[in-house]
Amino acid sequence: MKLSPAGRTASTAALLCLAFIAGGAGGLTPSPARAALADVQAVPAAAFVDSIGVNTHFGYTRGPYGRQWPEVRDALLRSGIRHIRDSLFDTAWQPYYDHLNELGERGVGVTLVTSFDQTPRLLGAYPARVHRIDAYEDPNEVDYYAHSDDWAQQLRTFAPVVWTAAKKLSPPLPVIGPSLQTCDHYAALGDLSAYMDYGNSHDYFSGNNPGTPGFGPRSFLQKGYGSLAFNHACAHLVAGSRPISATETGYTTSTSSKIGIPAGVAARYVPRLLLEQWRSGMTRSFEYELVDEGANVTEGHYGLLDADIRPKPGLIALSALIAELSGPAPAFAADSLPLSVAAPTDDVHDVLFEKSDRSFTLAIWREVPCYDVPSHTYIDVPPVQTSIRLERGALSAVTVKTFDDNGALSSTRYAGGAALSFAVSDHVSLVSFKVRASRGPI
């Protein structure tokens, strides 16, 4: 591998990542077993929904994206996902532009991934072709796909081109930095934060659960390899203090692959993946990808839809999560609640959401593996009894909805009051409620 002039080694990259993790850059804050909390700040549910995206390949004329456009379009729109990531093509194939513009008219924006051969003139003129662009993104994984030893210098030269072109547009577009395949390569590239609004991370887990503390036969210097904290620390080596987007993340559901997981396991992991990404500070996370599209035993089965455009359980669960948290999204200041969560284990994670009608939803789950990838066997995860208590006021209109391995939700209503006790499993549960204060609802 050809390193940058700074001559950073793999060990240096690993140490830099450890420094970021220790300092909390991009790291997860665990939810320990706890009996009381200070006021918990809710986040607007609409902001989380807006953070969800999916990768597509609408420039591919062969395969489902090109040949089954109406079915793919309708499945995407039904999902509730309103952001896609695709390649910026300078093509004479008009359906590519037509499809993106039709989606744009239906409220779906696209992040466009650029490539080294594209000119400032093309980037400046492109919004006349594709009308709803969320962002430009620097080239994708060129440390591998460029097949060139000077990929780092090419990125250093090209990043200012994308930045300048994006900022000359009216209105200017945000820029997402480059994605790379290894932490060593992020270190070799160095700081390009002056030419991006967001850093870039590709978060794949080799079939491990989204909150994995790390995996793989790596040096002790690379503690946490493969975890969200490690991946995001690597991205910060290029992005500096910029926020990070995960422009690729997901699971292959081919159990013939050594890193594949069953579709039912994906139904547990996919909602947790987006929630864990949110907890880690991701501005947007793009599932990879929308449709299964190849014969390759691993790469061809990352889709949320199968090759027949049928939703897999992971998409059914994700769509239900989006539907539960969607609604009118006027700007409002989310409330904080004197909410405590008590669980007997440290692996119970949660996020508190609020809608503009002042109703709340607490997403809660056990962040533990339920599938052992090397042996391709399930791991039993017993539920743990967990209590939620409102220190002031009372919970009202309480409903607990829990996902199953088909991605469907079951619902149970509970009486209101100051506290609620129920079993939390490795399936996400959504605890929806309103708050009745002494002087009326919040």
Sine and cosine of phi, psi and omega as CSV:
sin_phi,cos_phi,sin_psi,cos_psi,sin_omega,cos_omega
0.00,0.00,0.72,-0.69,0.05,-1.00
-1.00,0.03,0.87,-0.50,-0.04,-1.00
-1.00,-0.02,0.21,-0.98,0.05,-1.00
-0.93,0.38,0.23,-0.97,0.03,-1.00
-0.82,0.57,-0.43,0.90,0.02,-1.00
-0.93,0.37,-0.31,0.95,0.09,-1.00
0.93,0.37,0.56,0.83,0.00,-1.00
-0.93,0.37,0.62,-0.78,0.03,-1.00
-0.99,-0.17,0.15,-0.99,0.04,-1.00
-0.86,0.50,-0.63,0.78,0.00,-1.00
-0.91,0.42,-0.64,0.77,0.04,-1.00
-0.87,0.49,-0.70,0.72,0.02,-1.00
-0.86,0.50,-0.69,0.73,-0.01,-1.00
-0.90,0.44,-0.66,0.75,0.01,-1.00
-0.91,0.41,-0.62,0.78,0.05,-1.00
-0.89,0.45,-0.65,0.76,0.03,-1.00
-0.89,0.45,-0.66,0.75,0.03,-1.00
-0.89,0.46,-0.61,0.79,0.01,-1.00
-0.90,0.44,-0.66,0.75,0.03,-1.00
-0.91,0.42,-0.69,0.72,-0.02,-1.00
-0.89,0.46,-0.70,0.72,0.00,-1.00
-0.89,0.45,-0.53,0.85,-0.01,-1.00
-0.99,0.11,-0.10,0.99,0.07,-1.00
1.00,0.00,0.10,0.99,-0.01,-1.00
-0.95,0.32,0.90,-0.44,0.04,-1.00
0.95,0.31,0.13,0.99,-0.09,-1.00
-1.00,0.04,0.38,-0.93,0.05,-1.00
-0.99,0.10,0.57,-0.82,0.14,-0.99
-0.98,-0.21,0.93,-0.37,-0.08,-1.00
-0.92,0.39,0.38,-0.93,0.08,-1.00
-0.97,-0.25,1.00,-0.03,-0.04,-1.00
-0.95,0.30,0.30,-0.95,0.16,-0.99
-0.84,0.54,0.72,-0.69,-0.13,-0.99
-0.47,-0.88,0.50,-0.87,-0.01,-1.00
-0.97,-0.23,-0.34,0.94,-0.02,-1.00
-0.41,-0.91,0.45,-0.89,0.04,-1.00
-0.69,-0.72,0.42,-0.91,0.25,-0.97
-0.94,0.34,0.08,-1.00,0.00,-1.00
-0.80,0.60,0.71,-0.70,0.00,-1.00
-0.99,-0.12,0.81,-0.59,0.01,-1.00
-0.99,0.16,0.87,-0.49,0.09,-1.00
-0.97,0.26,0.39,-0.92,0.10,-1.00
-0.89,-0.46,0.57,-0.82,0.01,-1.00
-0.86,0.51,0.80,-0.60,-0.01,-1.00
-0.85,0.53,-0.59,0.80,-0.02,-1.00
-0.89,0.45,-0.51,0.86,0.01,-1.00
-0.93,0.38,-0.64,0.77,0.05,-1.00
-0.91,0.42,-0.73,0.69,0.02,-1.00
-0.84,0.55,-0.64,0.77,-0.02,-1.00
-0.94,0.34,-0.25,0.97,-0.01,-1.00
-0.99,0.11,-0.08,1.00,-0.13,-0.99
-0.99,-0.13,0.79,-0.62,0.06,-1.00
-0.69,-0.72,0.07,-1.00,0.02,-1.00
-0.54,-0.84,0.58,-0.82,0.05,-1.00
-0.99,0.17,0.62,-0.78,0.05,-1.00
-0.71,-0.71,0.19,-0.98,0.06,-1.00
-0.68,-0.73,0.90,0.44,-0.06,-1.00
-0.96,0.28,-0.13,0.99,0.10,-1.00
-1.00,0.08,-0.11,0.99,0.02,-1.00
-0.99,0.12,0.91,-0.41,-0.04,-1.00
-0.97,0.24,-0.42,0.91,0.05,-1.00
-0.99,-0.17,0.42,-0.91,-0.01,-1.00
1.00,0.01,-0.06,-1.00,-0.16,-0.99
-0.90,0.44,-0.57,0.82,-0.05,-1.00
-0.89,0.45,-0.60,0.80,-0.01,-1.00
-1.00,-0.01,-0.59,0.81,-0.14,-0.99
-1.00,-0.04,-0.35,0.93,-0.05,-1.00
-0.81,-0.59,0.70,0.71,-0.08,-1.00
-0.80,0.60,-0.77,0.64,-0.06,-1.00
-0.87,0.50,-0.65,0.76,-0.02,-1.00
-0.93,0.36,-0.66,0.75,0.02,-1.00
-0.91,0.40,-0.70,0.71,0.03,-1.00
-0.84,0.55,-0.76,0.65,-0.07,-1.00
-0.91,0.42,-0.62,0.78,0.02,-1.00
-0.91,0.41,-0.65,0.76,0.04,-1.00
-0.89,0.46,-0.73,0.68,-0.02,-1.00
-0.90,0.44,-0.62,0.78,0.03,-1.00
-0.91,0.42,-0.48,0.88,-0.07,-1.00
-0.91,0.41,-0.45,0.89,-0.09,-1.00
1.00,0.02,-0.11,0.99,0.04,-1.00
-0.96,0.29,0.77,-0.64,-0.09,-1.00
-0.86,-0.52,0.32,0.95,0.08,-1.00
-0.63,-0.78,0.74,-0.67,0.07,-1.00
-0.83,-0.56,0.30,-0.95,0.07,-1.00
-0.80,-0.60,0.80,-0.60,-0.05,-1.00
-0.56,-0.83,0.13,-0.99,0.01,-1.00
-1.00,0.08,0.57,-0.82,0.10,-0.99
-0.99,0.12,0.95,-0.31,-0.02,-1.00
-0.97,-0.26,0.71,-0.70,0.18,-0.98
-0.99,-0.14,1.00,0.09,-0.19,-0.98
-0.81,-0.58,0.45,-0.89,0.10,-0.99
-1.00,0.00,0.00,1.00,0.00,-1.00
-0.99,0.16,0.99,-0.12,-0.15,-0.99
-0.87,0.50,-0.56,0.83,0.00,-1.00
-0.83,0.55,-0.47,0.88,0.05,-1.00
-0.85,0.53,-0.76,0.65,0.01,-1.00
-0.93,0.37,-0.66,0.75,-0.02,-1.00
-0.87,0.49,-0.67,0.74,-0.03,-1.00
-0.92,0.40,-0.71,0.71,0.03,-1.00
-0.90,0.44,-0.62,0.79,0.00,-1.00
-0.95,0.31,-0.57,0.82,0.08,-1.00
-0.90,0.44,-0.67,0.74,0.07,-1.00
-0.89,0.45,-0.65,0.76,0.02,-1.00
-0.86,0.50,-0.64,0.77,0.04,-1.00
-0.91,0.40,-0.38,0.92,0.03,-1.00
-0.99,-0.11,0.20,0.98,0.10,-0.99
1.00,-0.07,0.23,0.97,-0.02,-1.00
-0.96,-0.26,0.89,-0.46,0.05,-1.00
-1.00,-0.06,0.36,-0.93,-0.05,-1.00
-0.81,-0.59,0.71,-0.71,0.23,-0.97
-1.00,-0.05,0.81,-0.59,-0.11,-0.99
-0.96,-0.29,0.82,-0.58,-0.02,-1.00
-1.00,0.02,0.84,-0.54,-0.05,-1.00
-1.00,0.07,0.13,-0.99,0.07,-1.00
-0.64,-0.77,0.33,-0.94,-0.15,-0.99
-0.86,0.52,-0.46,0.89,-0.09,-1.00
-0.99,0.10,0.07,1.00,-0.06,-1.00
-1.00,-0.05,0.62,-0.79,-0.15,-0.99
-0.99,-0.16,0.34,-0.94,0.11,-0.99
-0.83,0.56,-0.59,0.80,0.00,-1.00
-0.89,0.46,-0.70,0.71,0.02,-1.00
-0.89,0.46,-0.73,0.68,-0.02,-1.00
-0.89,0.45,-0.58,0.81,0.01,-1.00
-0.95,0.32,-0.50,0.86,-0.06,-1.00
-1.00,-0.05,-0.19,0.98,-0.19,-0.98
-0.90,0.44,-0.57,0.82,0.03,-1.00
-0.87,0.49,-0.28,0.96,0.11,-0.99
-0.97,0.26,-0.33,0.94,0.02,-1.00
-1.00,-0.08,-0.70,0.71,-0.01,-1.00
-0.88,-0.48,0.87,-0.49,-0.30,-0.95
-1.00,-0.06,-0.26,0.96,-0.02,-1.00
-0.80,-0.60,0.99,0.14,-0.02,-1.00
-0.98,-0.20,0.81,-0.58,0.05,-1.00
-0.98,0.20,-0.64,0.77,-0.11,-0.99
-0.21,-0.98,0.37,-0.93,0.29,-0.96
-0.99,-0.12,0.53,-0.85,0.02,-1.00
-0.80,-0.60,0.65,-0.76,0.07,-1.00
-0.90,0.44,0.30,-0.96,-0.11,-0.99
-0.81,0.59,0.48,-0.88,-0.15,-0.99
-1.00,-0.01,0.88,-0.48,0.18,-0.98
0.72,0.69,0.74,0.68,-0.06,-1.00
-0.95,0.30,-0.24,0.97,0.12,-0.99
-0.89,0.46,-0.32,0.95,0.07,-1.00
-0.94,-0.34,-0.77,0.63,-0.18,-0.98
-0.98,0.19,-0.35,0.94,0.01,-1.00
-0.95,0.30,-0.35,0.94,-0.01,-1.00
0.77,0.64,0.70,0.72,-0.06,-1.00
-0.58,-0.81,0.63,-0.78,0.01,-1.00
-0.96,0.30,-0.32,0.95,-0.06,-1.00
-0.98,-0.22,0.47,0.88,-0.02,-1.00
-0.84,0.54,-0.61,0.79,-0.06,-1.00
-0.91,0.42,-0.69,0.72,0.01,-1.00
-0.92,0.39,-0.59,0.81,0.06,-1.00
-0.88,0.48,-0.66,0.75,0.03,-1.00
-0.91,0.41,-0.66,0.75,0.00,-1.00
-0.89,0.45,-0.52,0.85,0.02,-1.00
-0.98,0.18,-0.62,0.79,-0.13,-0.99
-0.99,0.11,-0.51,0.86,-0.03,-1.00
-0.83,0.56,-0.70,0.72,0.06,-1.00
-0.90,0.44,-0.47,0.88,0.03,-1.00
-0.91,0.41,-0.74,0.67,0.01,-1.00
-0.89,0.45,-0.71,0.71,-0.03,-1.00
-0.86,0.52,-0.76,0.65,-0.05,-1.00
-0.90,0.44,-0.68,0.73,-0.01,-1.00
-0.90,0.44,-0.67,0.75,-0.02,-1.00
-0.92,0.40,-0.61,0.79,-0.07,-1.00
-0.99,0.15,-0.25,0.97,0.07,-1.00
-0.99,0.12,-0.23,0.97,-0.01,-1.00
-0.96,0.30,0.34,-0.94,0.04,-1.00
-0.81,-0.59,0.95,-0.33,-0.05,1.00
-0.97,0.26,0.36,-0.93,0.02,-1.00
-0.91,0.41,0.50,-0.87,0.01,-1.00
-0.99,-0.15,0.57,-0.82,0.18,-0.98
-0.91,0.41,0.40,-0.92,0.04,-1.00
-0.83,-0.56,0.77,-0.64,0.11,-0.99
-0.98,-0.19,0.71,-0.70,-0.05,-1.00
-0.94,0.35,-0.06,-1.00,-0.08,-1.00
-0.98,0.19,0.50,-0.86,0.16,-0.99
-0.99,-0.13,0.58,-0.81,0.03,-1.00
-0.72,-0.70,0.27,-0.96,-0.13,-0.99
-1.00,-0.02,-0.38,0.92,-0.04,-1.00
-0.70,-0.72,0.40,-0.92,0.04,-1.00
-0.91,0.42,-0.59,0.81,0.05,-1.00
-0.84,0.55,-0.61,0.79,-0.03,-1.00
-0.96,0.27,-0.57,0.82,0.13,-0.99
-0.87,0.49,-0.68,0.73,0.01,-1.00
-0.91,0.41,-0.64,0.77,-0.01,-1.00
-0.91,0.40,-0.59,0.81,0.00,-1.00
-0.94,0.35,-0.70,0.72,0.03,-1.00
1.00,0.09,-0.05,-1.00,-0.14,-0.99
-0.94,0.33,0.88,-0.47,0.12,-0.99
-0.85,-0.53,0.42,0.91,-0.13,-0.99
-0.89,0.46,-0.35,0.94,0.02,-1.00
-0.92,0.39,-0.27,0.96,-0.09,-1.00
-0.88,-0.47,0.48,0.88,0.04,-1.00
-0.44,-0.90,0.45,-0.89,0.15,-0.99
-1.00,-0.07,-0.47,0.88,-0.03,-1.00
-0.66,-0.75,0.63,-0.77,0.17,-0.99
-0.98,0.21,-0.03,-1.00,-0.16,-0.99
-0.62,-0.79,0.74,-0.67,0.05,-1.00
-0.69,-0.73,0.65,-0.76,0.15,-0.99
-0.95,-0.31,0.93,-0.38,-0.18,-0.98
-0.95,-0.30,0.99,-0.10,0.09,-1.00
-0.90,-0.44,0.52,-0.85,-0.21,-0.98
-0.84,-0.54,0.18,0.98,0.00,-1.00
0.77,0.63,0.61,0.79,0.04,-1.00
1.00,0.07,-0.08,1.00,0.03,-1.00
-0.98,0.21,0.27,-0.96,-0.01,-1.00
-0.92,0.39,0.42,-0.91,-0.10,-1.00
-0.85,0.53,-0.55,0.84,-0.02,-1.00
-1.00,-0.07,0.38,0.92,0.00,-1.00
-0.80,0.60,0.66,-0.75,0.07,-1.00
-0.97,0.23,-0.06,1.00,-0.01,-1.00
0.73,-0.69,0.27,-0.96,-0.06,-1.00
-0.31,-0.95,0.16,-0.99,0.15,-0.99
0.99,-0.12,0.47,-0.88,0.00,-1.00
-0.99,0.17,0.98,0.19,-0.03,-1.00
-0.91,-0.42,0.26,-0.97,0.04,-1.00
-0.85,0.53,0.49,-0.87,0.05,-1.00
-0.88,0.48,-0.35,0.94,0.05,-1.00
-0.94,0.35,-0.37,0.93,-0.03,-1.00
-0.98,-0.19,0.72,0.70,0.05,-1.00
-0.83,0.55,0.74,-0.67,0.00,-1.00
1.00,0.05,0.17,0.98,-0.01,-1.00
-0.78,0.63,0.77,-0.64,0.04,-1.00
1.00,-0.02,-0.19,0.98,0.04,-1.00
-0.98,0.20,0.30,-0.95,0.07,-1.00
-0.86,0.51,-0.67,0.74,-0.02,-1.00
-0.88,0.48,-0.68,0.74,0.01,-1.00
-0.91,0.42,-0.76,0.65,-0.03,-1.00
-0.85,0.52,-0.69,0.73,-0.07,-1.00
-0.96,0.28,-0.53,0.85,0.10,-1.00
-0.90,0.44,-0.63,0.77,0.06,-1.00
-0.88,0.47,-0.70,0.72,0.00,-1.00
-0.88,0.48,-0.57,0.82,0.00,-1.00
-0.93,0.38,-0.30,0.96,0.07,-1.00
-0.90,0.44,-0.45,0.89,0.05,-1.00
-0.98,-0.19,-0.58,0.81,-0.11,-0.99
-1.00,0.02,-0.14,0.99,-0.07,-1.00
0.86,0.51,-0.78,-0.63,-0.03,-1.00
-1.00,-0.04,0.12,0.99,0.02,-1.00
-0.91,0.41,0.50,-0.86,0.12,-0.99
-0.92,0.40,0.30,-0.95,-0.11,-0.99
-0.91,-0.42,0.62,-0.78,0.22,-0.97
-0.94,-0.35,0.64,-0.76,0.12,-0.99
-1.00,-0.08,0.99,-0.13,-0.11,-0.99
-0.99,0.14,-0.15,0.99,0.19,-0.98
-0.57,-0.82,0.70,-0.71,0.10,-1.00
-0.25,-0.97,0.54,-0.84,0.01,-1.00
0.41,-0.91,-0.20,-0.98,-0.10,-0.99
-0.67,-0.74,0.60,-0.80,0.21,-0.98
-1.00,0.04,0.70,-0.72,-0.02,-1.00
-0.98,-0.21,0.34,0.94,0.12,-0.99
-1.00,0.09,0.94,-0.34,0.00,-1.00
-0.97,0.23,-0.06,1.00,0.14,-0.99
-0.99,0.16,-0.25,0.97,0.04,-1.00
-1.00,0.09,0.54,-0.84,-0.01,-1.00
-0.93,0.36,-0.27,0.96,0.05,-1.00
-0.91,-0.41,0.21,0.98,-0.05,-1.00
-0.99,0.16,0.46,-0.89,0.07,-1.00
-0.81,-0.59,0.47,-0.88,0.06,-1.00
-0.90,0.44,0.41,-0.91,-0.03,-1.00
-0.86,0.50,-0.56,0.83,0.02,-1.00
-0.92,0.38,-0.56,0.83,0.09,-1.00
-0.93,0.37,-0.63,0.78,0.06,-1.00
-0.88,0.48,-0.53,0.85,0.05,-1.00
-0.89,0.45,-0.50,0.87,0.09,-1.00
-0.98,0.18,-0.67,0.74,-0.16,-0.99
-0.98,0.18,-0.56,0.83,-0.11,-0.99
-0.89,0.46,-0.77,0.63,0.06,-1.00
-0.88,0.48,-0.64,0.77,0.02,-1.00
-0.90,0.43,-0.59,0.80,0.01,-1.00
-0.86,0.52,-0.75,0.66,-0.01,-1.00
-0.92,0.39,-0.59,0.81,0.03,-1.00
-0.94,0.34,-0.65,0.76,0.04,-1.00
-0.92,0.39,-0.63,0.78,0.07,-1.00
-0.87,0.49,-0.68,0.74,0.03,-1.00
-0.88,0.47,-0.71,0.70,0.00,-1.00
-0.87,0.49,-0.51,0.86,-0.04,-1.00
-0.99,0.13,-0.06,1.00,0.08,-1.00
0.98,-0.18,0.18,0.98,0.00,-1.00
-0.91,0.41,0.71,-0.71,0.06,-1.00
-0.98,0.21,-0.57,0.82,0.08,-1.00
-0.40,-0.92,0.60,-0.80,0.01,-1.00
-0.79,-0.61,0.81,-0.59,-0.03,-1.00
-0.96,-0.26,0.91,-0.41,0.12,-0.99
-0.88,0.47,0.61,-0.79,0.13,-0.99
-0.92,-0.39,0.89,-0.45,-0.13,0.99
-0.72,-0.70,-0.23,-0.97,-0.08,-1.00
-0.97,0.24,-0.71,0.70,-0.14,-0.99
-0.78,-0.63,0.67,-0.74,0.22,-0.97
-0.87,0.49,0.73,-0.69,-0.13,-0.99
-0.59,-0.80,0.31,0.95,-0.02,-1.00
-0.41,-0.91,0.23,-0.97,0.00,-1.00
-1.00,0.10,-0.28,0.96,-0.01,-1.00
-0.83,0.56,0.75,-0.67,-0.17,-0.99
-0.90,0.44,-0.45,0.89,0.03,-1.00
-0.97,-0.23,-0.87,0.49,-0.13,-0.99
-0.89,0.45,-0.48,0.88,-0.08,-1.00
-0.99,0.15,0.07,1.00,-0.13,-0.99
-0.75,-0.66,0.47,0.88,0.08,-1.00
-1.00,0.09,-0.07,1.00,-0.13,-0.99
-0.92,0.39,0.51,-0.86,0.19,-0.98
-0.98,0.20,-0.37,0.93,0.15,-0.99
-0.94,-0.35,0.57,-0.82,0.08,-1.00
-0.98,0.19,-0.01,-1.00,-0.09,-1.00
-0.91,0.42,-0.32,0.95,0.06,-1.00
-1.00,-0.08,0.23,0.97,0.04,-1.00
0.90,0.43,0.49,0.87,0.10,-0.99
-0.99,-0.11,0.70,-0.72,0.00,-1.00
-0.92,0.39,0.74,-0.67,0.13,-0.99
-0.98,0.20,0.27,-0.96,-0.01,-1.00
-0.82,0.57,-0.54,0.84,0.02,-1.00
-0.89,0.46,-0.64,0.77,0.03,-1.00
-0.95,0.31,-0.61,0.80,0.05,-1.00
-0.86,0.52,-0.70,0.72,0.02,-1.00
-0.92,0.40,-0.69,0.72,-0.02,-1.00
-0.90,0.44,-0.67,0.74,0.02,-1.00
-0.89,0.45,-0.63,0.77,0.03,-1.00
-0.92,0.39,-0.62,0.78,0.04,-1.00
-0.89,0.47,-0.70,0.71,0.03,-1.00
-0.88,0.48,-0.70,0.72,-0.02,-1.00
-0.89,0.46,-0.63,0.78,-0.01,-1.00
-0.92,0.39,-0.50,0.86,-0.09,-1.00
-0.97,-0.24,-0.01,1.00,-0.01,-1.00
-1.00,0.10,0.28,-0.96,0.02,-1.00
0.36,-0.93,0.01,-1.00,0.06,-1.00
-0.81,0.58,0.67,-0.75,-0.12,-0.99
-0.82,-0.58,0.81,0.59,0.12,-0.99
-0.92,0.38,0.43,-0.90,0.02,-1.00
-0.90,0.44,0.75,-0.66,0.07,-1.00
-0.43,-0.90,0.39,-0.92,0.03,-1.00
-1.00,0.01,0.91,-0.42,-0.02,-1.00
-0.91,0.40,0.52,-0.85,-0.04,-1.00
-1.00,0.10,0.25,-0.97,0.23,-0.97
-0.93,-0.38,0.52,-0.85,-0.05,-1.00
-0.81,-0.58,0.59,-0.81,0.09,-1.00
-0.99,0.17,0.94,0.35,-0.14,-0.99
-0.96,-0.27,0.73,-0.68,0.08,-1.00
-0.87,-0.50,0.59,-0.81,0.04,-1.00
-0.82,-0.57,0.81,-0.58,-0.01,-1.00
-0.87,-0.50,0.84,-0.54,0.01,-1.00
-0.67,-0.74,0.46,-0.89,-0.05,-1.00
-0.99,0.15,-0.08,1.00,0.00,-1.00
-0.78,-0.62,0.34,-0.94,-0.02,-1.00
-1.00,0.09,-0.05,1.00,-0.13,-0.99
-0.99,-0.11,0.13,0.99,0.05,-1.00
-0.99,0.13,0.90,-0.44,0.00,-1.00
-0.94,-0.35,0.43,-0.90,-0.02,-1.00
-0.42,-0.91,0.38,-0.92,0.12,-0.99
-0.65,-0.76,0.73,-0.68,0.01,-1.00
-0.98,-0.19,0.85,-0.53,0.02,-1.00
-0.93,-0.36,0.46,-0.89,0.09,-1.00
-0.72,-0.69,0.68,-0.74,0.10,-0.99
-1.00,-0.08,0.20,-0.98,-0.05,-1.00
-0.93,0.36,-0.27,0.96,0.07,-1.00
-1.00,0.07,0.15,0.99,0.03,-1.00
0.94,0.34,0.38,0.92,0.20,-0.98
-1.00,-0.04,0.43,-0.91,-0.09,-1.00
-0.86,-0.51,0.48,-0.88,0.15,-0.99
-0.70,-0.72,0.84,-0.54,0.09,-1.00
-0.99,-0.17,0.93,-0.38,0.14,-0.99
-0.99,0.11,0.78,-0.63,-0.11,-0.99
-0.58,-0.82,0.62,-0.79,-0.08,-1.00
-0.26,-0.97,0.30,-0.95,0.17,-0.99
-1.00,-0.01,0.86,-0.50,-0.02,-1.00
-1.00,-0.02,0.98,0.20,-0.01,-1.00
-0.67,-0.74,0.39,-0.92,0.04,-1.00
-0.95,0.30,0.58,-0.82,0.10,-0.99
-0.88,-0.48,0.08,1.00,-0.05,-1.00
-0.54,-0.84,0.76,-0.65,0.04,-1.00
-1.00,-0.10,0.94,-0.35,-0.13,-0.99
-0.93,0.38,-0.72,0.70,-0.02,-1.00
-0.83,0.55,-0.63,0.78,-0.03,-1.00
-0.99,-0.11,-0.12,0.99,-0.07,-1.00
0.78,0.62,0.78,0.63,0.03,-1.00
-0.76,-0.65,0.46,-0.89,0.02,-1.00
-0.98,0.21,0.49,-0.87,0.09,-1.00
-0.93,-0.38,0.80,-0.60,0.01,-1.00
-0.94,0.33,0.77,-0.64,0.03,-1.00
-0.85,-0.53,0.98,-0.18,0.00,-1.00
-0.95,0.31,0.62,-0.79,0.10,-1.00
-0.91,0.42,0.42,-0.91,0.06,-1.00
-0.86,-0.51,0.68,-0.74,-0.01,-1.00
-0.95,0.31,0.81,-0.58,-0.11,-0.99
-0.77,-0.64,0.63,-0.78,0.01,-1.00
-0.88,-0.47,0.63,-0.78,0.06,-1.00
-0.89,-0.46,0.79,-0.61,-0.05,-1.00
-0.76,-0.65,0.70,-0.71,0.12,-0.99
-0.99,-0.14,0.88,-0.47,-0.13,-0.99
-0.95,0.32,-0.46,0.89,0.07,-1.00
-0.73,-0.68,0.75,-0.66,-0.04,-1.00
1.00,0.02,-0.28,-0.96,-0.07,-1.00
-0.58,-0.81,0.48,-0.88,0.10,-0.99
-0.98,0.17,0.65,-0.76,0.07,-1.00
-0.67,-0.74,0.33,-0.94,-0.01,-1.00
0.78,0.63,0.78,0.63,-0.12,-0.99
-1.00,0.05,0.79,-0.61,0.09,-1.00
-0.72,-0.69,0.71,-0.71,0.08,-1.00
-0.91,-0.40,0.86,-0.50,0.05,-1.00
-0.91,-0.42,0.74,-0.68,-0.08,-1.00
-0.79,-0.61,0.71,-0.71,0.02,-1.00
-0.96,0.27,0.45,-0.90,0.15,-0.99
-0.88,-0.47,-0.08,-1.00,-0.09,-1.00
-0.96,0.28,-0.11,0.99,0.14,-0.99
-1.00,-0.07,-0.04,1.00,-0.03,-1.00
1.00,0.04,0.02,1.00,-0.04,-1.00
-1.00,0.04,0.35,-0.94,0.01,-1.00
-0.96,-0.30,0.71,-0.71,0.22,-0.98
-0.96,-0.28,0.49,-0.87,-0.17,-0.99
-0.80,-0.61,0.66,-0.75,0.08,-1.00
-0.72,-0.70,0.75,-0.66,0.05,-1.00
-1.00,-0.07,0.58,-0.81,0.00,-1.00
-0.81,-0.59,0.46,-0.89,0.10,-1.00
-0.93,0.37,0.51,-0.86,0.03,-1.00
-0.96,0.26,0.05,-1.00,0.00,-1.00
0.52,-0.85,-0.15,-0.99,-0.04,-1.00
-0.98,0.21,-0.38,0.93,-0.12,-0.99
-0.63,-0.78,0.39,-0.92,0.05,-1.00
-0.65,-0.76,0.71,-0.70,0.06,-1.00
-0.82,-0.57,0.75,-0.66,0.02,-1.00
-0.35,-0.94,0.19,-0.98,-0.05,-1.00
-1.00,0.05,0.77,-0.64,0.04,-1.00
-0.95,-0.30,0.78,-0.62,-0.02,-1.00
-0.89,-0.45,-0.19,-0.98,0.06,-1.00
-0.99,0.12,-0.01,1.00,0.25,-0.97
-1.00,0.08,0.66,-0.75,0.04,-1.00
-0.91,0.42,0.72,-0.70,0.18,-0.98
-0.93,-0.37,0.59,-0.81,0.03,-1.00
-0.91,-0.42,0.94,-0.35,-0.01,-1.00
-0.99,-0.13,0.96,-0.28,-0.04,-1.00
-0.98,-0.20,0.68,-0.74,-0.05,-1.00
-0.31,-0.95,0.25,-0.97,0.23,-0.97
-0.90,-0.43,0.21,-0.98,-0.04,-1.00
-0.90,-0.44,0.81,-0.59,0.07,-1.00
-0.97,-0.25,0.95,-0.32,0.02,-1.00
-1.00,-0.02,0.09,-1.00,-0.03,-1.00
-0.89,0.45,-0.43,0.90,-0.01,-1.00
-0.92,-0.39,0.46,0.89,0.04,-1.00
0.95,-0.31,0.10,-1.00,-0.06,-1.00
-0.89,0.46,0.53,-0.85,0.12,-0.99
-0.94,0.35,0.00,0.00,0.00,0.00
